[in-house]
Amino acid sequence: MERNELYPVFLKVSNLNVLIVGGGNVGLEKLTFLLKSSPKAQVQMVAPEFLPDTLELAEKHNVETTKDVYVKKYLEGKHMVIACTDKPEVNEQVYHDCRRQSKLVNVADNPPFCDFYMGGIVTKGNVKVAISTNGKSPTTAKRLRQFFEDVLPENIDDLVNNLNEYRKTLKGDFEQKVEALNEFTKGLVNKKD
């Protein structure tokens, strides 16, 4: 059985510079999901044409849109890049340019040309759950996202905030605090008789 060896991280994309190469439906989808999770993301999009919906969303979130064909100068100052044009040769050029410059890159629908995947995300206040299928099945990730949206209670954020306040009152070293919080939260996973 193949293992998913991806290492999950949560990026503060409001502190990073993101480039999206492509202005079609996939570009709109990538921008929409990025901004849904991180409304203050720092994004520039480059494409010869943009969908009206993309321009409208970009304007709402201060996303810079540049009407141009991709050239590697657009990678300057960028930390991560998403390539989603309808031209495979352009997407692959973006990938190779990023690899030469040690920039993280995702080529939509082309797992071998991805340093990262944009998985399913569930957000309830401060709680965020990310779902990965190792690039194999976005549909499964979508169904799992829907499942977790239904299962996680709406008031989970109250628990997080209350535990944060409780944690502030604890004395002792890190291990003692972890022990106290584990004791306090064990009812979350223990089966009810």
Buried (B, 14 or more C-beta within 10 A) or exposed (E): EEEEEBEEEEBEBEEBBBBBBBBBEBBBBBBEBBBEBBEEBBBBBBBEEBBEEBBEBBEEBEBEBBEEEBEEEBBEEBBBBBBBBEEEEBBBBBBEBBEEEEBBBBBBEBEEBBBBBBBBBBBBBEBEBBBBBBBEEBEEBBEBBEEBBEEBEEEBBEBEEEEEEBEEEEEEEEEEBEEBBEEBEEEEEEEEE
